[in-house]
Amino acid sequence: MLLPALQNFMNEAGLSLVAGVPLLLAAGCCVRSLRKWSFRLMPLAVLPALLAVLLVAPGLEIQVKWFFMGGTMGIDASGRIFLGISVCVWLFAALAAWEKLQDDPHRHRFAGYFLASMGGNFGLILARDILDFYLFFALMSFSAYGLVIHNRTDMAAKAGRVYLVLVFLSELAMFTALVLLSVGGEIPMAGAIPAADLSPLLIILLFIAFGVKVGALPFQSWMALSYQQAPVPGATALAGAMVNAGILGWLRFFPFGHVALPGGGIFFIVMGAAAALYGVLFGLYQDRAGRVLASSSISQMGLVTLIAGYGLLSKDAGMSAPILMTLFAVHHSLAKTSLFLGYDLVDRGGRPAEAILVAVLLAPCLSLAGLPLTSGAMIKGALKELALLGGDAWYVFGTVFLPLSSVGTTILMLHCIRQLRMRNRPARSGKITVIAWLWVLSAAGVVLVPWMWQPLRDLAGHSLQAEAALQSLWPVALGVVLAYFWFCAGGRLPGRGSASADFDDLVRWVHVRFLYQLTSLTDSLERLQGRIVREPLRQHGLRRFIRSSSPVRLERMLGRWPVVFLFYLLLCILLFMMMLTAACQKSEDQAQKTEYGFAVSYKYQSAVCSLQPAVGS
């Protein structure tokens, strides 16, 4: 009895420390005497999560009674993978921040937001019920706002506003989805949501809630601004770890393999394909490496949305889609961490030799493009097989779209390398040994992990076949040729008249024209309405009342704070009375059930007593 209780306590304490240690260090950043130690210990905050990945038994699930409403925490197969890759990303980002921000007077403020985001990220991975997932997701999202605005410039403030607005939209959509799922009185567990509850409205809400985090259209605008304005270690955490929270959210809320939702699948496929193409086109207009990396994230996350759409088309595809989405998250996190660390190294002025810079940057870039023998080629080959399960029409779509996406990604990533090579930063004093080694180590991970890790190695056999290798090679080769001719022509696209212009100008122009046409339509309808109702107004004398000042005085009176507060107080009292009435009714129903149960029990006992003499005889 003592041993199981002790083991349960150790499991509960171990899982609690995964998110608890980063949050405790974040709280230490608020205390003047502890700030220095919290900043120094920032890389060690990932240690409990690392131990959980290595030591916790698979499938463990425990109830943490002290947490909000007795939350349930656990680690399954996909959670272990997400937690493992998040540990690597947060560790690399923490080491880079520890070196980069040593002389920053606001480093403790950055460390506080950084550690709070880390704790939220780890917590949502371990959360097994959707309420805890929502709380940790909100903690991570709002804490990342401090990373975006850390530099306190006008552009950082703009990026923070855009990010915060979209985070509010995401949280509102997720909260509404949570209310719809718990309308029956019980909150379902993550990964066990009934298929009958997945209405079209709920599918759209879940797409918005997690689509904001993955940069799905039309919620992608925060990425280009945040990745450029946040310090590079913070941008590394955003691109390599926090983006994966959106993928994990779809895996937790959609019962892949248990239900087919063709309508939702088509919606996800269309939005994913649009995001993949938009990200490439948007990035080619950019002249800053941070914005190019952000646009590549938009394009790559579009492919994840595409995989989720294929998984919703049929049950057979739904069995394979979660595995492929998880592997894609690992592939994307490794590549983006390496690219941002290289960007950080160049940004500090510690630019290595030209040959070393290009060689180390090519590994993650060509992996994202899908070059043979890389994780990108393995996953895109599996994606074609997944498209085949959706039917012949979707297989043709995959065979045409994926090569086109690879061509565009190749050009985009070569454009990113070109921007890093052109970046001329003055040399700065200080050692850069740690960040240089991290950069080389992350690039080596991009190359070696697909061949050392069993799940990706299983996909390597198919990618090594001659036909599959050729299908992966020609889009990359075509992209290299097109990029070469584009760079020789000056590397400019039509419509970019100045260095500050980008693809946002086109989007803004379309938005303005749409509002102009909408305003013209409403003005026409207003004039038509005036012609139609002019005579009835004249007959009933309402026109005279409308022209008078009575409505204006009434509007001013209703807009005063005391009147608003009075109506608000009356509404709260009304809602309280409705809740009290419902509680009383529920108590009466329970009392009736108890009385009925007592009567049945009494009759049952009487019957048993009457039968005992007969049995005894």
C-alpha positions in Angstrom: 0.0 0.0 0.0 2.9 2.3 0.8 4.8 1.7 -2.3 2.0 2.5 -4.8 1.2 5.7 -2.8 4.9 6.7 -2.9 5.2 6.0 -6.6 2.0 8.0 -7.3 3.5 10.9 -5.3 6.8 10.7 -7.2 4.9 10.7 -10.6 2.7 13.6 -9.5 5.7 15.6 -8.2 7.8 14.9 -11.3 5.1 15.9 -13.8 4.3 19.0 -11.7 7.9 20.1 -11.8 8.0 20.1 -15.6 5.9 23.2 -15.7 6.5 24.3 -12.1 10.3 24.9 -12.3 10.1 27.4 -15.2 7.2 29.2 -13.5 9.0 29.3 -10.1 12.1 30.8 -11.9 9.7 33.3 -13.7 8.4 34.3 -10.3 11.9 34.8 -9.1 12.5 37.4 -11.9 9.9 39.5 -10.1 12.0 39.6 -6.9 15.0 41.9 -7.0 17.2 39.7 -4.9 16.5 36.6 -7.0 16.6 38.1 -10.5 20.3 37.4 -11.1 19.9 33.7 -10.2 16.7 33.3 -12.2 18.5 34.6 -15.3 21.5 32.4 -14.7 19.5 29.2 -14.1 17.3 29.8 -17.1 18.8 27.0 -19.3 18.4 24.5 -16.4 14.6 25.1 -16.3 14.2 22.4 -19.0 15.8 19.7 -16.8 12.6 18.3 -15.2 11.0 18.1 -18.7 14.1 16.3 -20.0 13.9 13.8 -17.1 10.2 13.3 -17.8 11.0 12.4 -21.4 13.7 10.0 -20.5 12.3 8.4 -17.3 8.5 8.6 -17.1 6.7 5.5 -18.2 4.7 5.8 -21.4 1.0 6.1 -21.0 1.2 7.5 -17.5 -1.8 9.5 -16.5 -2.4 10.9 -13.0 -4.8 13.3 -11.4 -3.2 16.3 -9.7 -5.7 17.2 -6.9 -4.0 20.5 -6.0 -4.3 21.9 -9.5 -7.3 23.8 -10.9 -10.5 21.6 -10.5 -8.3 18.5 -10.0 -6.6 18.5 -13.4 -5.3 15.4 -15.0 -1.7 15.3 -16.3 0.0 12.6 -18.3 2.3 11.8 -21.1 1.4 9.6 -24.2 3.4 8.7 -27.3 2.8 12.0 -29.2 3.2 14.0 -26.0 6.6 12.5 -25.4 7.7 13.5 -28.9 6.4 17.0 -28.6 7.9 17.4 -25.1 11.3 16.1 -26.3 11.5 18.5 -29.3 10.3 21.4 -27.1 13.0 20.7 -24.6 15.7 20.9 -27.3 14.3 24.1 -28.7 13.9 25.8 -25.3 17.3 24.7 -24.2 19.0 26.1 -27.3 17.0 29.3 -27.1 17.8 29.7 -23.4 21.5 29.3 -23.9 21.4 31.8 -26.8 19.5 34.3 -24.6 21.9 33.7 -21.7 24.8 34.7 -23.9 23.1 37.4 -26.0 21.4 39.3 -23.2 24.1 39.3 -20.5 24.6 43.1 -20.9 21.0 43.9 -21.6 19.6 46.1 -18.7 16.2 44.5 -19.2 17.4 40.9 -19.3 15.5 39.9 -16.2 12.2 41.1 -17.7 12.9 39.0 -20.8 13.8 36.0 -18.7 10.5 36.3 -16.8 8.4 36.3 -20.0 10.6 33.6 -21.5 10.3 31.2 -18.5 6.5 31.8 -18.2 6.1 30.9 -21.9 8.2 27.8 -21.4 6.1 26.7 -18.4 2.9 27.2 -20.4 4.3 25.3 -23.3 5.4 22.3 -21.2 2.1 22.4 -19.2 -0.2 22.2 -22.3 1.8 19.2 -23.6 1.2 17.3 -20.3 -2.5 18.4 -19.9 -4.9 15.6 -20.4 -8.2 17.5 -20.1 -9.2 20.4 -22.3 -9.6 22.9 -19.5 -6.0 22.6 -18.3 -4.9 22.7 -21.9 -6.8 26.0 -22.3 -5.2 27.5 -19.2 -1.6 26.6 -20.1 -2.2 27.6 -23.8 -3.4 31.0 -22.6 -0.4 31.3 -20.2 2.1 30.6 -23.0 0.4 32.9 -25.6 0.0 35.9 -23.4 3.5 35.5 -21.9 5.0 35.5 -25.4 3.8 39.1 -25.8 6.6 40.2 -23.5 9.1 38.6 -25.9 7.7 40.4 -28.9 7.8 43.9 -27.4 11.1 43.4 -25.5 13.0 46.1 -27.6 10.3 48.7 -26.9 10.5 50.3 -30.3 7.6 51.6 -32.3 7.7 48.6 -34.7 8.0 46.2 -31.7 4.9 47.9 -30.2 3.0 47.4 -33.5 4.1 43.8 -33.7 2.9 43.3 -30.1 -0.5 44.9 -30.8 -1.1 42.7 -33.9 0.0 39.6 -31.9 -2.2 40.5 -28.9 -5.3 41.0 -31.0 -4.9 37.7 -32.7 -4.2 36.0 -29.4 -7.4 37.4 -28.0 -9.2 36.0 -31.1 -7.6 32.6 -30.6 -8.5 32.5 -26.9 -12.1 33.6 -27.6 -12.6 30.9 -30.2 -11.1 28.3 -27.9 -13.2 29.4 -25.0 -16.4 29.2 -27.1 -15.4 25.8 -28.3 -14.9 24.7 -24.7 -18.4 26.0 -23.8 -19.9 24.1 -26.7 -18.1 20.9 -25.7 -19.2 21.1 -22.1 -22.8 22.0 -22.7 -23.8 18.6 -21.5 -22.4 19.3 -18.0 -19.2 17.3 -18.4 -15.8 18.5 -19.7 -14.4 15.8 -22.0 -10.8 14.7 -21.9 -8.3 15.8 -24.5 -8.1 13.2 -27.2 -11.5 11.7 -26.3 -13.9 14.3 -27.7 -17.1 12.7 -29.0 -17.4 12.8 -32.8 -21.1 13.8 -32.5 -20.0 17.1 -30.9 -17.9 18.2 -33.9 -20.4 20.4 -35.6 -19.4 22.7 -38.5 -19.3 25.7 -36.1 -17.0 23.8 -33.7 -14.7 22.8 -36.6 -14.4 26.5 -37.6 -13.8 27.6 -34.0 -11.0 25.0 -33.6 -9.5 26.1 -36.8 -9.4 29.7 -35.6 -8.2 28.8 -32.1 -5.1 26.9 -33.2 -4.8 28.3 -36.7 -3.7 31.6 -35.2 -0.8 29.8 -33.5 0.3 28.0 -36.7 -0.1 31.1 -38.8 -3.0 29.8 -41.0 -4.7 32.2 -43.4 -5.9 34.8 -42.6 -4.2 34.9 -39.2 -0.6 34.8 -40.4 0.2 38.6 -40.1 1.7 38.3 -36.5 4.5 36.0 -37.7 6.4 38.3 -40.0 6.2 41.2 -37.4 7.0 39.1 -34.3 9.8 37.1 -35.7 11.5 40.3 -36.9 11.0 42.4 -33.8 11.5 39.9 -31.0 15.1 39.1 -29.9 16.4 36.1 -31.9 16.3 33.7 -28.9 12.6 34.6 -28.4 11.9 34.2 -32.1 13.6 30.8 -32.0 11.2 29.7 -29.2 8.2 31.1 -31.1 9.1 29.4 -34.3 10.5 26.1 -33.0 8.3 25.3 -29.9 5.3 27.5 -29.5 4.0 27.0 -33.0 3.8 23.3 -32.3 1.1 24.1 -29.7 -1.3 24.7 -32.6 -0.5 21.3 -34.1 -0.9 19.6 -30.8 -4.2 21.3 -30.2 -5.6 19.9 -33.4 -4.3 16.4 -32.4 -6.0 16.8 -29.0 -9.3 18.1 -30.1 -10.0 16.2 -33.4 -10.6 12.4 -33.1 -8.5 11.4 -36.1 -9.2 7.9 -37.2 -12.5 7.6 -35.4 -14.7 9.9 -37.5 -14.7 11.2 -41.1 -15.5 14.9 -41.6 -15.3 15.4 -45.4 -16.5 19.0 -45.2 -14.0 20.0 -42.5 -11.3 18.1 -44.4 -11.9 20.0 -47.6 -11.9 23.3 -45.7 -8.5 22.5 -44.1 -7.0 21.3 -47.4 -8.0 24.5 -49.2 -6.8 26.8 -46.4 -3.6 24.8 -46.0 -2.8 24.9 -49.8 -3.5 28.7 -49.8 -1.2 29.3 -46.9 1.6 27.2 -48.4 1.5 29.2 -51.7 1.0 32.6 -49.9 3.9 32.0 -47.6 6.3 31.5 -50.6 5.0 34.5 -52.5 5.0 36.7 -49.4 8.6 35.7 -48.5 10.0 36.5 -52.0 8.9 40.1 -51.6 10.9 40.5 -48.3 14.3 41.9 -47.9 14.9 41.0 -44.2 16.0 37.5 -43.1 13.6 37.5 -40.2 10.6 38.1 -42.3 11.7 35.5 -44.9 12.0 32.9 -42.1 8.5 33.9 -40.9 7.0 33.5 -44.4 8.6 30.1 -44.7 6.9 29.1 -41.4 3.6 30.2 -42.9 4.2 28.0 -45.9 5.4 25.0 -43.9 2.5 25.2 -41.4 0.2 25.3 -44.5 1.5 21.8 -45.2 0.6 20.7 -41.7 -2.9 22.1 -42.2 -3.0 20.1 -45.4 -2.1 16.9 -43.6 -4.9 17.6 -41.0 -7.4 18.1 -43.8 -6.4 14.7 -45.4 -6.8 13.1 -42.0 -10.4 14.4 -41.7 -11.4 13.1 -45.1 -11.6 9.4 -44.1 -11.0 7.1 -41.2 -8.1 5.3 -42.9 -6.3 8.6 -43.6 -7.1 9.7 -40.0 -5.1 6.8 -38.6 -1.9 8.0 -40.3 -2.4 11.8 -40.2 -1.5 12.2 -36.4 1.8 10.4 -36.9 2.7 12.4 -39.9 1.7 15.7 -38.2 3.9 14.8 -35.2 6.9 13.9 -37.4 6.4 17.2 -39.4 6.5 19.2 -36.2 9.9 17.6 -35.3 11.2 18.2 -38.8 10.1 21.9 -38.8 11.3 22.6 -35.3 14.8 21.3 -36.0 15.2 23.2 -39.2 13.8 26.5 -37.8 15.9 26.3 -34.7 19.1 25.9 -36.8 18.1 28.7 -39.1 17.3 31.2 -36.3 20.5 30.3 -34.5 22.5 31.0 -37.7 20.6 34.3 -38.1 21.4 35.1 -34.5 25.1 34.5 -35.1 25.1 36.7 -38.2 23.1 39.4 -36.3 25.8 39.6 -33.6 28.5 40.3 -36.1 30.2 36.9 -35.5 30.0 36.0 -39.2 32.0 32.9 -40.0 33.7 32.2 -43.3 31.6 32.3 -46.4 31.9 28.7 -47.2 31.0 27.6 -43.7 28.1 29.9 -43.5 26.5 28.7 -46.7 27.3 25.0 -46.0 25.7 25.0 -42.6 22.7 27.0 -43.7 22.0 24.7 -46.6 21.3 21.7 -44.4 18.0 23.1 -42.8 17.1 25.0 -46.0 17.2 22.0 -48.3 15.5 19.9 -45.7 12.6 22.2 -45.7 12.6 22.1 -49.5 12.5 18.3 -49.5 15.9 17.3 -50.9 16.3 13.5 -51.1 17.9 11.9 -48.0 16.5 14.6 -45.8 13.5 14.5 -43.4 11.6 16.9 -45.7 11.7 14.3 -48.5 10.7 11.5 -46.2 7.6 13.4 -44.9 6.5 14.7 -48.3 6.7 11.1 -49.7 4.5 10.0 -46.8 2.2 12.9 -47.5 1.7 11.6 -51.1 0.7 8.2 -49.7 -1.7 9.9 -47.3 -3.3 11.8 -50.2 -3.9 8.4 -52.0 -6.1 7.3 -49.1 -8.3 10.3 -49.7 -9.2 9.2 -53.2 -7.9 9.7 -56.8 -8.8 13.3 -57.0 -6.9 14.3 -53.9 -4.0 12.1 -54.9 -3.7 14.1 -58.2 -3.9 17.3 -56.2 -1.1 16.1 -54.0 1.1 15.0 -56.8 0.7 18.4 -58.5 0.7 20.7 -55.5 3.6 19.2 -53.5 6.2 19.5 -56.3 5.1 23.1 -56.9 5.4 23.8 -53.1 8.9 22.3 -53.1 10.0 24.5 -56.0 8.7 27.6 -54.2 10.3 26.6 -50.9 13.7 26.0 -52.6 13.6 29.5 -54.1 12.5 31.0 -50.8 15.2 29.4 -48.7 17.9 30.3 -51.1 16.6 33.8 -50.9 16.9 33.6 -47.1 20.6 32.5 -47.4 21.2 35.4 -49.8 19.8 37.9 -47.3 22.0 36.5 -44.6 25.1 36.7 -46.8 24.2 40.3 -47.7 23.7 41.3 -44.0 26.6 43.5 -43.0 26.8 43.9 -39.2 29.8 45.5 -37.4 31.8 43.2 -35.3 31.0 43.2 -31.7 33.1 42.5 -28.7 32.4 39.4 -26.6 32.6 35.7 -27.1 30.4 33.9 -29.5 31.6 30.4 -28.8 28.4 29.1 -27.3 26.1 30.3 -30.1 28.5 29.0 -32.7 28.6 25.6 -31.3 24.8 25.5 -30.8 24.4 26.5 -34.5 26.6 23.7 -35.7 25.0 21.2 -33.3 21.5 22.1 -34.5 22.5 21.8 -38.1 24.0 18.4 -37.4 20.7 17.4 -35.8 18.8 18.3 -38.9 21.0 15.9 -40.9 21.4 13.1 -38.4 18.1 12.9 -36.6 16.1 11.4 -39.6 18.6 8.5 -39.7 19.0 8.0 -35.9 15.4 8.3 -34.9 13.3 5.2 -35.6 10.0 6.9 -36.7 11.7 8.9 -39.4 14.0 6.1 -40.3 11.0 4.0 -41.1 10.1 6.5 -43.8 13.6 6.6 -45.2 13.3 3.3 -46.9 10.6 4.5 -49.2 12.4 7.8 -49.9 15.5 5.9 -51.0 13.7 4.2 -53.9 14.8 5.5 -57.3 11.4 6.7 -58.3 10.7 8.5 -55.0 14.2 10.0 -55.0 13.7 11.4 -58.5 10.4 12.8 -57.6 12.0 14.6 -54.7 15.1 15.8 -56.6 13.6 17.5 -59.7 11.6 20.1 -57.8 14.6 21.2 -55.8 16.8 21.2 -58.9 14.3 23.3 -60.7 14.0 25.7 -57.8 17.8 26.1 -57.7 17.9 27.0 -61.4 15.0 29.5 -61.2 16.6 31.1 -58.1 19.9 31.4 -59.9 18.3 33.2 -62.9 16.3 35.4 -60.5 19.3 36.4 -58.5 21.2 37.2 -61.7 18.3 39.4 -62.8 18.6 41.4 -59.6 16.4 39.4 -57.2 13.4 41.7 -57.5 9.7 40.9 -58.3 7.3 43.1 -60.3 5.3 45.5 -58.2 8.1 46.2 -55.6 8.9 49.8 -56.4 11.0 50.7 -53.3 13.0 48.9 -50.7 10.3 49.3 -48.0 7.5 48.0 -50.1 6.4 44.4 -49.8 3.5 42.1 -50.5 1.5 43.7 -47.6 0.9 46.7 -50.0 -1.1 44.4 -52.3 -3.2 43.0 -49.4 -3.8 46.5 -48.1 -4.9 47.8 -51.5 -7.3 44.9 -51.9 -8.7 45.6 -48.4 -9.2 49.3 -49.2 -10.9 48.6 -52.5 -13.2 46.1 -50.8 -14.2 48.6 -48.1 -14.8 51.2 -50.8 -17.1 48.9 -52.7 -18.9 47.9 -49.6 -19.4 51.5 -48.6 -20.8 52.4 -52.0 -23.3 49.5 -51.7 -24.5 50.6 -48.3 -24.9 54.2 -49.5 -27.0 53.0 -52.4 -29.2 50.9 -50.2 -29.6 53.9 -47.8 -30.7 56.1 -50.7 -33.1 53.5 -51.9 -34.6 53.1 -48.4 -35.1 56.9 -48.1 -37.1 56.9 -51.3 -39.3 53.9 -50.3 -40.2 55.0 -46.7 -40.4 58.8 -47.3 -44.2 58.8 -47.8 -45.1 56.6 -44.7 -42.9 58.8 -42.5 -44.6 61.9 -43.7 -48.0 60.4 -43.1 -47.3 59.2 -39.6 -45.4 62.2 -38.4 -42.3 60.1 -37.5 -40.0 62.2 -39.7 -40.6 65.2 -37.4 -39.7 63.1 -34.3 -36.5 61.8 -36.0 -35.4 65.3 -36.9 -36.0 66.5 -33.3 -33.5 66.3 -30.5 -35.4 63.8 -28.5 -33.5 60.7 -29.7 -30.2 62.5 -29.1 -31.1 63.2 -25.5 -32.3 59.7 -25.0 -29.1 58.3 -26.4 -27.0 60.5 -24.2 -29.0 59.5 -21.2 -28.6 55.8 -21.9 -24.9 56.2 -22.5 -24.2 57.6 -19.0 -22.2 55.4 -16.7 -24.7 55.4 -13.9 -27.5 54.2 -16.2 -25.1 51.5 -17.8 -24.1 50.4 -14.3 -27.8 50.1 -13.2 -28.7 48.0 -16.2 -25.5 45.8 -15.7 -26.5 45.3 -12.0 -30.0 44.4 -12.9 -28.7 41.9 -15.5 -26.4 40.3 -12.9 -29.2 40.0 -10.4 -31.4 38.4 -13.1 -28.7 35.9 -14.0 -28.1 35.1 -10.4 -31.8 34.5 -9.8 -31.9 32.2 -12.9 -28.9 30.2 -11.6 -30.5 30.0 -8.1 -33.8 28.8 -9.6 -31.9 26.1 -11.6 -30.0 25.1 -8.4 -33.2 24.8 -6.4 -34.8 22.7 -9.1 -31.8 20.4 -9.3 -31.9 20.0 -5.5 -35.6 19.0 -5.7 -34.9 16.5 -8.5 -32.1 14.9 -6.4 -34.4 14.8 -3.4 -37.1 13.0 -5.4 -34.5 10.6 -6.8 -33.2 9.9 -3.2 -36.7 9.4 -1.9 -37.6 7.1 -4.8 -34.4 5.2 -4.3 -35.1 4.8 -0.5 -38.6 3.5 -1.3 -37.2 1.0 -3.8 -34.5 -0.1 -1.3 -37.1 -0.5 1.4 -39.3 -2.7 -0.8 -36.3 -4.7 -1.8 -35.3 -5.3 1.8 -38.9 -6.3 2.7 -38.9 -8.8 -0.2 -35.6 -10.3 1.0 -36.9 -10.6 4.6 -40.1 -12.3 3.4 -38.0 -14.8 1.3 -35.6 -15.7 4.2 -38.1 -18.0 6.1 -38.9 -19.9 2.9 -35.2 -20.3 2.1 -34.6 -21.5 5.7 -37.3 -24.1 5.5 
